[in-house]
């Protein structure tokens, strides 16, 4: 085992030592733990993530961190004390989720014939469990265009491009790394010497990252070490064909990393493998300055893509954005690392993909349509992990606050190297703190090198240096109610001038008791907590009618032809006028937009969506549908003809988004688009809408 980078703390029982320390010192800080164990804050953060993985395994509430302070509830501490874990190895438990990852590594490294007999013997499970896990493995592999194949001579193997296979193995390694004893699990299926390689690499990589002051999250660094240890095992077992990673330009980091790799890590890795590992390091620390140096021409193109995508999303979602430049900058900020990942086949693990899909998966078709030119440019499909991040970025535009609050505090939000997690965090912070104006997103590097004068307070999803001269608070993109309360208390204790949106039910109870007789104190305090501690709603949530509630038999019309596109818009609006949903001036606003901006309302072949940002002429959120027998040229441009007009009249910028997502699902599917355009009667249109929304509900 290598020395340095933590000394005794690199031993196998380091997780238990840290867990016991937190149990004995529940009010400690990350800084204090770092001093106690004589190791870096990064190592403490990494090991804490493993401790929390173990606590989840034994169904104990995780240890929280807010503004460097540890939060361990007394109940969790008592349960931890009651669990017998006398040695680190006793923490090892291999569930199906981890077994699937271990099978992938066994097949990838081929330390022995990877067959059912090998799996049952190594993993100590039945043949039935192996077959079940192999089905799960195949399902995961398909997402990366990788096939799990079998032959009697060689057992199981992966078929596909090597870059795709590596991205898949990186993903499976990431799933394993969530386990508290990840390196022990991998050693169990490969060899005991794997641990020597792993610990030696871990110690030396900690030193390298610290010496270069690279802004890499501890979790990613731990995953990186585990993955390259697996890759090293594969390289020793197989003669792999060289891969040209297409590195057109490199920087100082490449030179230093290559030298460090030869001198300190593994001297028998071929040069092209060192390039790959360099790409993995850059993938974790890339900021826009480094990107601009490596890809100057692409930076210009991506800026143009960002502008086009923001405008396209605004057009398709029928949302008018007040401060386009700000959101173009935000999207550009994220597209740069996304381009790098896609260009070089770098894996991306979105830890909140499931949550984003649950809340916003119905928007994915719209965002996929917006991203199509970008996908064509990189010549790769956009994976769901990437799509989810960009969905959050684009949806955050619909929540932009037009009016500034009176003399607010200025808040900055800092994330790793993209702004999706910050967009999610921003929504919760705006609910918690009504007197903070959140203006800017930063990467860690940009923030530490920026002028902090305009800002009063900082919220960050990643660790920052302790030298920042203004209050800094750590927060998760998805905070529980308890975490929100802890954060609110911490912020309020530091910045007393804040007008918080959360009130303390207990203090109000004390006032009530002075003047009233309370029959049921617990029930009253519980009710007050529900009022004063509001739930944090996801972006764009709330009362959002479904498409079938807006497009009804009363708002769907058919006609043979019209003399002009203006007449078509008026005819489409007629049922909304009749129902009293809009005023006649709304029609004028819609036609004025086309005269001013051109035929932007044509959002799909033969489909136009007239709309306007004129809430003063809208009495109720509503939609209408007009199908013409003969298409009409919008703005008198033959290439922008429309047969179907779907009018949207929105009272605000968010209530219509649910319906627009369903409509986007219809228009992004060629078969449904054709059904919508060539519908013969009202029943046809209603059936298409029903089929689409019923399908989404079943998902």
N, C-alpha and C positions, 0 to 999 in steps of 0.2 A: 504493500500500500504506500502511495506517495505521501510525502511530508508536506507541511505548509498548508496555507489556505484554511486553517481551522484546527490543525493538530489533532488532539484527542477527540475533538468534536466530530471528526470524520469517522469515528468508530460506528459499528452497526447499531449500538444502543443509543445513539445521539437523540433519536426521536423521543425515547422514553425519558431521557434526562431533561429534555426541554418540557415535555408534558408534566413531569413531576415538579419542575421549577415553577410552571404557571399555576399548578394546583396550590403550591405553597405560597405563591406570591400573586394572587389574582388581580392586584391593582398595579402591576408592574408595567413597564414600557418596553418597546422593542430595543430602544437604546440601552436600557439597563440590562436586558438579556444579552445583548451583544457584548457589553463589557464583562458580564459575569462569565460567559463562555469563551471570551477572548477570540471572537470571530467576527466576521462582517455582518452588517445588517441584512445583506442579501441572503446570506446563509440562514440567518434566523427566519427570514420571510419564507424561504424555500422549505425549511424543515417544519415550519408552522403549517404550511399547506399540506404536508404529509400527515402531520398530527391531526389536522381537521378531517382528512380523508379517513383516518382510522376512527375518529369520533363518529363520523357518519355511519361507518360500518357497524359500530356497536350501539347505534341509535342514541347518541348523546349530542346535545346542542353544541355547535361549533364555537370555537374561540373567535371573537370578533376583534378587529383593530379599527379604531377611529382616532385620528390625530395622534398616532404613535402609541396610544394607550391600549392595553389589553382589557378585554371584557370577557370574564369567565363567570357565569352565574353560579351561585352557591349550590343550586340543584345539580348542575353539570359537574361541579367539583366533587360532590358527594358520590355521584354515580361513577365517576372515574376512579375514585378511591376503592369502590366496591368491586371493580373488575379485576380479576387476577391476571396480571400480565408480567410475569417474573422475568421474561426475556423477550428480546425483540422478535425472535423467530416465532414466538407464540402469537404474534399479531398477524401472521400470514394466513390469509383465508382466500381461496381462489374461487370466486363466483364465476358464473357462466360468462359474464361480460369480460372478465380478465382472461378466462380460458381461451376465448375467441382470439384475443390479441396474441396470446402465447402461441397458439397454433399458427398464426400468421408468421410469427418470428421463426418458429421451427421450420416452416416451409421455405421461408426466405433464406435462412442460413444453411439449411440442409445439413445439419451436423450428423444426422442419420437419416435413413429412409423415412420420409414423413408420410406414414400411412396410419391406418386406424389402430393397428397393433401398437405402434410407437406412441400414439396419442393416449391410448388407454393406459399404457404402462407408465409413461412419464407424468401424466396428469392425474392418475389414480381415479379414473372415472369409467363408467360403463360404455359399451359400444353404442348404445342408444343415445347417450349424452354426447358422444363424439359426433354422431351423425347430425344431431340437432344443432350442435355448435358449428359444424361445417356449413350448414345451410345459412346460418347467420353470417358466417365469414364470407360466403359467396355474395350475399346481399350487400354487405359493406363494400366488397371489391368492385361490384358492378358500378357503383357510384364514381369510381376512378377509371372506368373502362379497362378493368382488369378481370380476367377470368380465372377461376380456380379449376384446374384440370387434374386428371388422374391417369396414371399408367401403372401397370403391374411391375414394370421394371424399376421405375424411379419414384413411385408413390405420387403424392400431390405436389403440384408446382403452380406457379403463377404465369399466365400468358398475357402479354401486353407490352407496351413501350416501357423501357426501364425507368423513364422519368415518372410515368404514372404509377408504376409499381412502388417506387420510392416514396412518392407522395402518399400512397395507400399505407405503406409500412410506417411512415412517420405518423400518420393518423392513428394507427393501431398502437404504436408505441406511446402516443400521447394518452390514449385511454388507459394503458397499463400504468403510466407514470402517475395517475391519480391515486394509485394504491400506495399505502404507506411504505411497503417493502418492495417497491417496483424492481429494484436491481436484484433482489433476492429471488423474485419470481422468474426473472429472465435467466439468472444463473441456474435456476432449477431445471430449465428446459434446454440450456445450452451446455455450459460446463462451469465448474467451480473457478477456473482461471478467469472467467468473465468478470468476477468481482474485482480481481486484481487490476484488470484493465480499466474497469469502470472507476474505481476509487482513485487510481493514479491520474486518469483524465480529469476527474472532478476537481481534485486538489489543484492541478496545474491550470485548468481553465478558470477557476475562481481567481487565481493570481493574475492571469492574463487580462481578464475583464476589468479587474480593479486597476491594474497598471495602465490600461488604455482608457480608463474612465468611460467605458462603453455603457450606454443606457439600455441595458437588457434586463428584463424581468427575471427574477430568480427562478420562477416556474419554467420559463422558456429555456434558461440555461441548463437547468436540471434535465429537461427533456432533450436538449441538444446533446448533452453528455451521454445520456442513455441511448439515444439513437446512433451516435457515431460509434459507440461501443458495439452495438449490434451490427452496424455497417462494417466495422473492423473484422468481426467474426465472419461475416459473409465473404469479405475480400480474401481472407486467409483460406477459406474453403473452396473458392472458385476463382478461375481465371476469367475476369470480366472484360468484355470488349470496351475499349475507350469510348468515352462520350464527349463530344464537343459541345461545351456549354455556351458557346458563342459569346464569350467575354470579349467585347470589342475594346473596352476601356477598363482599367483598374485604377485603384488609388493607393495611397500610402498604407491603408489597412491591409490590403491584399499582400503587399510586400512584407509587412511586419508579421502578419499571420502565417504566411508561408514559411518564413524563417523560424518563427516560434514553433510551428508544427514539426519541422524537421529536427529542431534542436531539443524540444521538450516532450512532444507527444509521440507520434508514431512515425518512424523513419522509413517504413516500407509501404506507405500509401503512395500510389502513382500520382503524378502531377494533376491529372484531370479530377481525381477524387479530392485533392486539396482545394481545387477551384470550387467544387461542389460545396465543401464545408465552409469555404469563404462566403459563398452565396447564402448559406443558411445563417451565418453570423450577420451578414448585411441585412438579410430579411428581417432580423429581429431589432435592428437598430437604425434602419434607413430613415432619414429625414429629408425634407425637400431640398436642402442645400446639397447634400451628398447626391441626391437623385439628379439635380441639375448639372452637377459635374460629370456624372456618369452618362446621362442621357440628355444632352442639351436640346437636340432636335425634337425628341419625344416630348420634352416638357412643353414646348410650344403647341404641339399637336394635342396633348392631353388638356391643356388650358382651353383649346377650342372645343374639345369634346365636352368639357365640363359646362361651358356656356350653352352648348347645344342641348345637353341633357337636362339642365335646369329649365330651359325654355320648353323643351319637349314634355317634361313632366308637368309643368304648369299648364300646358296645352291639353294634355290627355286627361289630367285630373281636374281640369276646369278650376284651377286655383291660381289666383293672381298674387304674385310675390312682390312685396313692397321693396325689399332691399336685395335685388338679384345679385349684385356684385359680392355681397357677403356670402351668399350661399354658393355661388360659383367658386369662390375661394375655398370654402369648406370642402366641396366635392373634389376640387382639384387636389387639395391636401390629402384626400384619401385615395384618389385614383393613382397617384404616383406609386405608393407601395403596392397597390393592387396590380398595376401594370408589371411591376418587377416580379411579383409572385407568379403571375400568369405566364409571363415571358419565359421564365426559367423553371417553370413547373414546381415552384416552391409551395409546400403545403401550407394551408391556413386552417387553424382550428378556432372556430367561433364558439366560445364556451356558453353563449346564451342563444345559440341557434334554435333550440327547442322552444324557448320562451318567445323569441321573435316570431317563429312560425305559428305558434299558438295564437298570438295576438294579431299578427299582421301578415300571415301567410297568404291571405286572399289578395294582398297587394302585389305579390311576387310577379304575376303575369304583366301588370302594368310596368313594373320596374324592369322586367326582362325586355319588354318592348323598347323602353327608353335606352337600355344598355346595348341593344343589338349592334349599333355602329361600333361601339367600343369592343364588343366580342369579335366582330369581324376584323377589327384592327389588330387584335392580339392573336387572332386565329385560334382561339380556344373558347369552349363554352364557359360561361360564368358559373362556378360552383355555388351551391346554396349558401355555404358559409360566407362567401363574398357578397352574394346577392342580399343576404339578410342585413349586413352592415350598411350597404348602400340604400336599402329600403328605409332604414331608420334615418339616414341622413336626409333623404328626399322628403320623408314624412315630417321631419322636424321643420321644414320650410313652411308647412301649413299652420304651424303653431307660432309663427313669428309675431311678436308684439309690436303693434304699430305705434302706440303712444307710450312715451317714457314716463315713468313714475316721478313724482316730485322729489328732487334731491336724493336719489337712491345711492346706496353704497355700490361701488363697482366691484364685480366679482369676475375672476378668471377661472376657466376650467382647463385642466391639464390631463392629457391622456398619453398613451405610449407613442403611437405613430399614425393615428387615424382619429377621426372625430365621431365615429358612430357611438362608442361607449359614452362619450361626453354628451352627445345629443340626448341619450336616454337619461343620463344623470341630471342634465339641465332641467328636464321636465319635473323631476321630483324636487329639485332645489327651489324651483320657482313656486311650487306649492308650499314648501316649508318656510321660505323666507321672502316675504312680499316686499321688503325694502332693499333687496339686492338686485341690481341690474346686471345680468350675465351677458356680456358683450362678445367675449373672445374665447376661441379654442386655441390651445397650444400643444405642440409636442413638448416633451421634457426639455430637450436641448434648446428649442426656440424660447421657451419660457425663461430658462435660467440665463439666457443671453438677451432678454428683452428689457425694456424700460418699465420697471414696476410702479412708477409714480402714479399712473392713472388708477391703480387697483388698490382696494382696501382689504380684500380677502381672497383666498385661493382654495379651490376644491380640486382634489386630484384623485385619479384612480390608480396611480402608481407612486412609489416612494420618491420623495424629493430630498435634496440636500437640506440640512438643518440650518443653513446660513441664510435662508430666505427671510428678509426683514419684515414681512407682513404675515399675519396668521395663515397657517396652512392646515387643511383638514382632509383626511383620507375618507373616501366614500365609495361605495359600490354602485355600479350602474343600476342594479336592482336591489333596493334596500327593503328589508322587512319593516314592519311598523316599529318594532323595538329598536332597530338600527336608526330609523328616522328620529325617534325620540332621543336616543343617545347623541346623535349628531346635533340635533337642535339644542340640547342642553349644553354641549361643548361650545358651540358657536355663540350661544347667548351668554355664556359665562365669560367669554373673551371679549365680545363686542356688545356691550350693554345697550348701545343705541339702536340695535336692530328691533324692528317691529315684527315679531314673529307671528306666523299664521297659526301656530299651535298654542293652545292655552293649557294651563295646568289645572286639571279637574280637582285635584286635592286642595289647591289654594282657594278655588272658588267654593268648594265645600266648606272651608273654614269660615268664609264670609257668610254663607247661607246660614250656617249653624248659629251665628250671632243673633239672627233676627227671626229664625223660623224653627219649628219643631220638625225633625226629620223622622219619619216612621221607618223607613228602610234605607239606611245610609249606603249600604253596598249597592243596592239597585240604582239609587240616584247617581252615585259616583260612576257606576258602569255606563249609565245612559249619557252622562256628561262626557265621559271619555270618547264615546262614539261620535258625539257632536264636535268636540274640540280637537280630536285626533283623526282628521279625515284620512281615508284611504288614498294612497297615491295611485292615480289613474294612469294607464298607459297613454302614449301619444294618440291624440285623435279619438279617444274613447268617449263614452257618454252615450246619449240617445242619438243613434244613427240609424235612420230607417233603411230597410232593405230595398233593393231595386224593385221587387214585386209590390212593395207598398207605394212606390212612386209612379211606376208605369202600370197603369190599370186600364181596364176596358174603357173607362171614361176619358183617358188621355192618349189613346192610340187611334190614329186616323190613317186612312188610305185615300189617295187621289190619283187621277190619271196623269196630269201634267200641270206645270205652272209656267207663266210667261217669264219669270225671272227668279233668281235665288232670293231676292228680297221678299217676293211674294211667298216663296216656300217657307221662309222663316216666319212670316206672319201667319201662314196657314198652320204651321206646326204649333205656334203659340196660342192659337184660337181656343183649344180646350182649357188652357190655363187661365185665359181671360174669362171664359164662361164660368169657371169654377171660382173666380175671384182670388186666385192664387197670385197673380201678377197684375201690374198696371200696364197700360198700353205703352208707356214710356220705356218699359223694359225691352220691347221689340225694337224701338229706335236705338237703344243702347247697343243691342246685339248687332244690328246692321251697321251702325257707326264703327264698331270695332273691326268689321271686315273691310270697310272702306279705308280705314286707317292702317290696318296691319296686314291686309291681304287675306287669302283663303286659309288661314291657320286653323279654322274650325273643321276642316276635313282631316279627321284623325285616323281614318282607315279607308281602304278602298271602297268608294261609293257611300261612305258614312260621314256625315257632318254633325258637329255638336255646337250649335250656336249658344253662347252664354256671355254674360257680362258681369263685371264687378259693379253692380248697381243695387245694393241691398235696399236702398230707399224705395225702389219700385217693386220689391218682392214682399208679398204679404205672408207667404208660406213656402217652405222648401217644396219644390215640385219638379216634375219632369214630364215631357210629352214626346210622342213618337209619330212621325209622318213618313209614310212610304209612298213614293211616287212611281207611277208606272214608267215614266220617261225621266231619266236623270237630267239634272240641270247643272250648268257650269257655275260654280261658286266664284264670285269676283270675275265672272266672264272668262275664266281660264279653263279650256277644255280638259287639260290634264288634271284638274281638280274638280271633276264632276261628282255630284252626290245624288244618290237615289233615296237614301234614308236620312232624315233629319231628326236628331234627338236633342230637344231643348232642355237645358238645365237652368233652373232659377234657384239660387242659393242665398240664404239669409246671412250666412257667415262662411268661414273658410274650411270648416271641418265636418259639419253635419252630413254633407253629401258624400264623404269619402267612402263609406261602406258600400253605397250603391254604385259608385264609380269603380270600385274594385271588382264588383260582380260584372259590371258592364265590360271592364277590361278583360275579364276572363272570357267573355263571349267573343269580343273582337280580336283577341289574340289567338283564338282557335279557328283555323280556316273553315272547318265544317260548320261551326256555330255562326261564324261571320256570314257564310253563304246563306244559312237558314234565316238569319236576321234580315239580310238584304232582300232576299227573294220570298219573304213570308207572304202568304196569300190573304190572310185575314187576322183579326185580333187574336183568335185562339192560337194561331201559330206563334205569334210573338210572346204571348203569355206562357206557352209551353216551353219555349227556349229559356225564358227567365226562370221558370220553375225548375227545369232540369239543371241549370247552372247553380242556382242557390241551394237546391236540395243536395247536389253533389258536394258542395262546400260544407254543408252541415254534416254530412256523413263523414267527411274527412276529420 
